[in-house]
Amino acid sequence: SPGASYLTKKAPTQLFADIIKNILYKAHALGIDISFCFLGNKADQKDVEKIIPMLPKECLWENVSGKLDLLSTANKIADLSCVLGNDSSIGHIAEAQQVAAFVLFGPTVETFGFAPQLMQSRAYSVSLGCRPCSKHGSTPCRYEDKLCFTQINAEKVATDILSFLQSLRN
């Protein structure tokens, strides 16, 4: 789910694509089949449409971004193994349903109380002196570089997600 309430809270689509590609690469090496479901509202459709062409052709995906209301989105999340997204409502909805959330924090910080709480969930961020930009992430990046997102290690996020998915199989 690449969406967020503010543009500044959205990780670059390249980061999502890199995480997904890393998951696919590692899953393939282990002989694990994996598929993805893109969630979000109508505003998130453009981001999803940027991510999909960056993925390998063999990637299995379903795009329901902009097609579901909030209740239907929550029902869809309940059927998923885990959720990858920004610091946004999708992660909170997932956790409310005991679905692991892997959350990317850019301009916001976990210590403000927005971090995932489930033992299997994870938060990802980098330590920068300019973070947080604001409590809820509405303030634009004063350096205009989004280092808070671009320095998140896509391979680490992918490894954690795949490890979690493997734990479900055991």
KOLVOLUM-424791 format. One line per field, with one value per residue: x, y, z of N, C-alpha, C, O in turn; residue number from 1. Coordinates in steps of 0.02 Angstrom, whole numbers, plus 50000, padded with zeros to 5 digits. Atoms other than C-alpha are relative to their C-alpha. Layout:
REM residues N
n_X	[X;...]
n_Y	[Y;...]
n_Z	[Z;...]
ca_X	[X;...]
ca_Y	[Y;...]
ca_Z	[Z;...]
c_X	[X;...]
c_Y	[Y;...]
c_Z	[Z;...]
o_X	[X;...]
o_Y	[Y;...]
o_Z	[Z;...]
resi	[NUM;...]
END
This chain:
REM residues 170
n_X	[50042;49954;50033;49997;50043;49964;49950;49935;49996;49997;49934;49995;50024;49941;49986;50048;49980;49938;50017;50036;49952;49958;50040;50007;49935;49986;50051;49984;49942;50022;50054;50063;50044;50026;50037;50009;50064;49992;50057;49999;50059;49993;49940;49942;49997;49944;49938;50001;49988;49929;49963;50011;49954;49932;49995;49987;50060;50026;50030;50073;50027;50069;50005;50067;49997;50053;50059;50035;50015;49960;50018;49976;49927;49986;50012;49945;49940;50007;49982;49929;49951;49969;50009;49943;50026;49973;50033;50067;50056;49999;49963;50040;50056;49970;49985;50062;50025;49947;49960;49936;49990;49931;50016;49946;50007;49957;49999;50028;49959;50035;50007;50060;50054;50031;49964;50038;49996;49998;49932;49974;49996;49936;49997;49936;49985;49929;49987;49977;50012;50058;50062;50058;50015;50057;50030;50039;49968;50030;49953;49955;49929;49965;49942;50027;49963;50034;49951;50032;50025;49953;49947;50026;49969;50052;49983;50016;50073;50019;49977;50045;50066;49995;49991;50066;50041;49975;50022;50070;50000;49972]
n_Y	[49941;49943;49936;49967;49942;49943;50016;50005;50064;50053;50020;50002;50063;50042;50039;50056;50047;50034;50048;50055;50038;50037;50055;50049;50032;50045;50052;50044;50040;50049;50039;49979;49959;49943;49952;49935;49966;49928;49969;49927;49964;49977;49959;50044;50037;49975;50028;50071;50004;49988;50057;50062;50010;50010;50068;50051;50024;50059;49981;50008;49945;49979;49928;49979;49930;49957;50039;50024;49952;50014;50065;50052;50000;50035;50071;50025;50003;50058;50059;49997;50023;49941;49938;49954;49934;49942;49984;49982;50037;50070;50037;50003;50046;50068;50020;50009;50066;50048;50011;49967;49940;49979;49930;49954;49934;49950;49938;50011;50044;50052;49983;49960;50046;50026;50060;50062;50029;50073;50026;50018;49940;49964;49931;49985;49929;49984;49947;49937;49943;49960;50036;49998;49936;49976;50056;50044;50006;49956;49948;50022;50009;49936;50011;50024;50059;50060;50049;50041;50059;50031;50035;50063;50057;50042;50070;50016;50005;50061;50058;50006;50022;50070;50040;50005;50045;50068;50023;50021;50066;50051]
n_Z	[50000;50004;49984;49935;49998;50027;50050;49967;49964;50049;50022;50073;50030;50012;49940;49999;50053;49980;49947;50031;50041;49954;49973;50054;50012;49944;50000;50056;49980;49951;50029;49970;50042;49962;50040;49967;50010;49991;49967;49994;50027;50070;50005;49999;50063;50041;49973;50017;50072;50010;49973;50037;50056;49975;49974;50050;50033;49967;49936;49996;49960;50007;49984;49979;49978;50027;50019;49941;49947;49940;49972;50046;49993;49937;50012;50043;49957;49956;50038;50019;49950;49971;50038;50006;50016;49965;49937;50024;49971;50021;49949;49939;50013;50001;49931;49964;50019;49985;50060;49992;50040;50010;50011;50018;49969;50029;49962;49934;49959;49964;49929;49990;49986;50061;50020;49994;49933;49999;49995;50066;50042;49998;50023;50033;50005;49994;49951;50030;49956;50022;49985;50045;50033;49960;49964;50044;50065;50050;50020;50054;49985;50009;50043;50064;50023;49973;49976;49949;50034;50048;49964;49972;50035;50031;49991;49930;49995;50037;49960;49942;50023;50021;49938;49969;50041;49989;49933;50005;50034;49954]
ca_X	[50000;50100;49976;49973;49870;50005;50118;50267;50226;50232;50391;50455;50375;50551;50573;50414;50470;50643;50569;50451;50590;50700;50560;50532;50717;50737;50574;50624;50791;50697;50566;50425;50279;50220;50092;50053;49894;49901;49785;49738;49613;49588;49730;49849;49809;49939;50076;50025;50025;50205;50260;50185;50291;50449;50412;50473;50349;50332;50271;50094;49991;49815;49775;49623;49683;49541;49415;49366;49279;49354;49257;49300;49482;49481;49405;49538;49676;49607;49642;49824;49977;50053;50048;50189;50151;50191;50144;49959;49789;49820;49951;49837;49691;49805;49863;49686;49651;49810;49892;50077;50120;50289;50287;50400;50425;50494;50451;50360;50437;50385;50406;50254;50148;50113;50231;50161;50128;50112;50264;50280;50261;50410;50445;50582;50664;50833;50908;50921;50934;50791;50665;50526;50473;50311;50203;50092;50209;50116;50265;50364;50545;50649;50794;50684;50785;50674;50829;50716;50644;50782;50904;50788;50869;50751;50844;50825;50638;50621;50722;50612;50452;50510;50569;50398;50312;50425;50378;50196;50241;50329]
ca_Y	[50000;50150;50281;50401;50548;50672;50669;50692;50528;50428;50330;50341;50212;50151;50096;49992;49915;49877;49793;49688;49639;49588;49483;49399;49364;49288;49190;49119;49061;48970;48897;48996;49062;49233;49357;49538;49638;49827;49922;50104;50235;50318;50440;50292;50216;50326;50265;50084;50113;50175;50024;49885;49917;49913;49733;49577;49504;49345;49442;49392;49538;49600;49786;49837;50014;50137;49996;49957;50057;50059;49908;49805;49857;49798;49633;49613;49650;49514;49388;49440;49369;49540;49721;49834;50019;50192;50263;50263;50193;50030;49975;50016;49923;49772;49770;49788;49624;49539;49551;49592;49767;49817;50006;50134;50291;50443;50614;50542;50447;50289;50365;50477;50322;50273;50123;49950;49855;49672;49566;49510;49686;49798;49983;50049;50218;50302;50415;50591;50754;50829;50695;50718;50852;50869;50762;50694;50717;50858;50976;50964;50905;51060;50980;50911;50749;50626;50544;50483;50361;50336;50278;50138;49973;49885;49721;49723;49755;49616;49494;49530;49508;49346;49280;49318;49231;49079;49072;49054;48900;48811]
ca_Z	[50000;49938;49997;50143;50200;50148;49996;50112;50201;50040;50011;49833;49719;49678;49859;49851;49686;49756;49910;49805;49683;49829;49903;49735;49709;49882;49870;49700;49771;49908;49791;49870;49766;49819;49756;49798;49819;49795;49911;49929;49879;49710;49744;49769;49598;49512;49629;49601;49413;49429;49531;49425;49268;49376;49429;49341;49217;49319;49472;49520;49580;49604;49601;49702;49736;49712;49691;49871;50006;50182;50245;50090;50108;50289;50234;50100;50226;50340;50201;50179;50266;50295;50237;50176;50180;50239;50408;50362;50405;50309;50435;50580;50501;50472;50652;50717;50627;50690;50518;50523;50462;50391;50399;50316;50420;50331;50400;50551;50696;50783;50956;50930;50956;50776;50770;50740;50901;50852;50892;50711;50639;50600;50578;50463;50473;50468;50599;50529;50623;50522;50574;50616;50494;50593;50707;50569;50420;50334;50324;50160;50168;50196;50102;49962;49956;50052;50126;50265;50138;50011;50145;50205;50158;50037;50054;50245;50231;50102;50210;50361;50262;50184;50354;50423;50278;50300;50485;50434;50330;50475]
c_X	[50044;49971;50013;49958;50033;50052;50069;50009;50003;50073;50002;49977;50059;50017;49953;50020;50062;49986;49967;50048;50046;49963;49995;50065;50015;49951;50014;50058;49981;49944;49931;49961;49969;49962;49986;49931;50012;49935;50007;49937;50014;50064;50063;50009;50060;50066;50005;50016;50072;50041;49996;50048;50073;50011;50016;49934;49968;49968;49924;49973;49926;49998;49928;50001;49946;49936;49958;49984;50040;49985;50026;50077;50020;49989;50054;50064;49997;50020;50074;50044;50032;49987;50066;49971;50036;49966;49931;49948;50003;50037;49962;49941;50026;50011;49937;49970;50053;50039;50064;50006;50074;49996;50062;49987;50051;50001;49970;50046;49957;49984;49940;49938;49967;50033;49955;50013;50004;50072;50030;50005;50068;49991;50070;50008;50076;50007;50030;49982;49939;49934;49981;49992;49942;49968;49965;50028;49973;50048;50047;50072;50037;50061;49981;50035;49968;50049;49970;49969;50054;50057;49974;50026;49946;50014;49984;49925;49977;50019;49954;49932;50002;50011;49934;49956;50022;49978;49928;49995;50023;49950]
c_Y	[50062;50067;50025;50063;50063;49976;49989;49934;49941;49985;50001;49932;49954;49957;49940;49948;49962;49948;49939;49957;49958;49940;49945;49962;49949;49941;49949;49954;49945;49955;50016;50042;50055;50045;50062;50028;50074;50030;50076;50030;50023;50041;49957;49961;50021;49972;49926;49991;50016;49939;49939;49991;49989;49928;49951;49973;49941;50015;49993;50054;50010;50074;50017;50073;50041;49963;49978;50057;49978;49932;49942;49996;49963;49925;49969;49991;49938;49934;49996;49973;50058;50060;50039;50068;50055;50006;50027;49955;49925;49958;49992;49952;49928;49977;49988;49931;49946;49979;50040;50060;50017;50071;50043;50068;50047;50062;49994;49952;49952;50020;50045;49956;49968;49935;49938;49967;49924;49975;49985;50060;50035;50071;50012;50075;50008;50059;50060;50057;50041;49964;50012;50069;50034;49938;49951;49997;50045;50054;49973;49995;50065;49993;49973;49938;49934;49946;49954;49937;49966;49964;49937;49943;49952;49926;49977;49991;49935;49937;49989;49974;49926;49954;49990;49951;49927;49973;49976;49930;49944;49980]
c_Z	[50000;50021;50070;49997;49971;49950;50032;50036;49953;49982;49924;49972;49985;50060;50005;49948;50020;50055;49969;49958;50044;50030;49947;49987;50054;50002;49945;50018;50049;49974;50028;49949;50043;49952;50043;49984;50016;50026;50000;49971;49928;49989;49996;49934;49957;50024;49982;49926;49982;50022;49955;49941;50021;50023;49944;49971;50035;50068;49996;50046;49983;50020;50016;50025;49965;49984;50060;50048;50062;50030;49956;50003;50064;49992;49958;50041;50044;49966;49982;50055;50036;49954;50002;49982;50037;50068;49982;50031;49982;50052;50065;49992;50001;50072;50041;49986;50011;49938;50007;49953;49999;49975;49989;50031;49968;50044;50070;50039;50041;50072;50014;50011;49940;49977;50005;50068;50002;50000;49932;49952;50008;49975;49971;49994;50004;50048;49963;50047;49982;50013;50071;49969;50037;50031;49953;49929;49945;49974;49946;50024;49986;49956;49931;49973;50022;50022;50053;49971;49959;50034;50036;49957;49975;50011;50071;50008;49967;50040;50059;49979;49980;50060;50035;49961;50007;50067;49999;49969;50047;50053]
o_X	[50070;50005;50040;49942;49998;50082;50106;50066;50005;50109;49950;49990;50051;50039;49975;50020;50067;50016;49984;50045;50062;49992;50004;50064;50035;49971;50008;50057;50013;49920;49888;49989;49948;49980;49991;49903;50033;49882;50061;49893;50065;50096;50114;50061;50092;50109;50058;50053;50095;50092;50047;50075;50113;50068;49999;49883;49907;49942;49892;49995;49901;50027;49885;49953;49938;49888;49901;50023;50074;50031;50052;50105;50066;50028;50075;50098;50048;50038;50097;50024;50046;49963;50099;49934;50083;49922;49922;49964;49980;50014;49964;49924;49994;49991;49936;49931;50046;50066;50062;49987;50107;49977;50111;49936;50111;50043;49977;50089;49902;49932;49923;49883;49915;50013;49910;50067;50028;50116;50090;50036;50103;49949;50119;49964;50112;49963;50086;49930;49913;49881;50026;50012;49941;49984;49972;49997;49984;50035;50076;50094;50037;50085;50022;50037;49986;50036;49991;49962;50062;50091;50013;50023;49917;49967;49960;49903;49936;49979;49935;49903;49958;49983;49918;49924;49981;49963;49909;49946;50007;49966]
o_Y	[50082;50118;49990;50087;50107;49923;49945;49914;49883;50028;49991;49880;49893;49900;49885;49888;49902;49894;49882;49895;49901;49886;49886;49900;49892;49885;49888;49894;49893;49910;49973;50089;50043;50052;50061;50015;50092;50022;50102;49996;50006;50037;49978;49932;49979;49954;49902;49946;49997;49923;49907;49937;49964;49908;49963;49972;49932;49970;50019;50062;49991;50092;50020;50096;50037;49994;49955;50105;49927;49895;49893;49942;49922;49885;49912;49941;49905;49886;49946;49970;50054;50053;50043;50073;50043;49966;50087;49910;49884;49904;49939;49915;49883;49921;49944;49905;49890;49924;50100;50056;50020;50084;50039;50100;50034;50067;50040;49919;49969;50001;50056;49982;49935;49907;49936;49973;49896;50006;49995;50053;50023;50085;49986;50111;49961;50101;50059;50056;50078;49993;50014;50120;50095;49882;49890;49965;50033;50083;49920;50030;50090;50042;49969;49928;49881;49886;49897;49887;49905;49924;49901;49947;49915;49887;49921;49943;49899;49890;49932;49931;49887;49899;49936;49907;49882;49913;49934;49894;49886;49938]
o_Z	[50053;50018;50113;49942;49945;49960;50011;50049;49976;49959;49892;50003;49987;50053;50021;49962;50008;50053;49985;49960;50027;50037;49962;49979;50040;50016;49955;50004;50052;50009;50030;49920;50099;49894;50104;49931;50071;49996;49988;49945;49899;49937;49968;49922;49926;49983;49963;49907;49928;49992;49942;49932;49982;50036;49886;50006;50033;50101;49950;50103;49930;50071;49972;50054;49904;49960;50052;50053;50061;50048;49982;49997;50063;50017;49970;50035;50055;49999;49954;50114;50096;49898;50054;49933;50076;50085;49972;50070;50022;50069;50096;50039;50030;50090;50084;50026;49986;49935;50021;49894;50051;49918;50026;50015;49969;50089;50110;50010;50062;50098;50073;50019;49947;49925;50047;50095;50051;49970;49922;49899;50057;49932;49998;49972;50020;50053;49939;50080;50024;50002;50114;49998;50045;50014;49961;49885;49886;49921;49953;50070;49930;49928;49886;49912;49996;50014;50061;50006;49961;50002;50066;49895;50014;50021;50081;50039;49996;50043;50074;50013;49998;50061;50059;49991;50008;50073;50039;49982;50035;50095]
resi	[1;2;3;4;5;6;7;8;9;10;11;12;13;14;15;16;17;18;19;20;21;22;23;24;25;26;27;28;29;30;31;32;33;34;35;36;37;38;39;40;41;42;43;44;45;46;47;48;49;50;51;52;53;54;55;56;57;58;59;60;61;62;63;64;65;66;67;68;69;70;71;72;73;74;75;76;77;78;79;80;81;82;83;84;85;86;87;88;89;90;91;92;93;94;95;96;97;98;99;100;101;102;103;104;105;106;107;108;109;110;111;112;113;114;115;116;117;118;119;120;121;122;123;124;125;126;127;128;129;130;131;132;133;134;135;136;137;138;139;140;141;142;143;144;145;146;147;148;149;150;151;152;153;154;155;156;157;158;159;160;161;162;163;164;165;166;167;168;169;170]
END
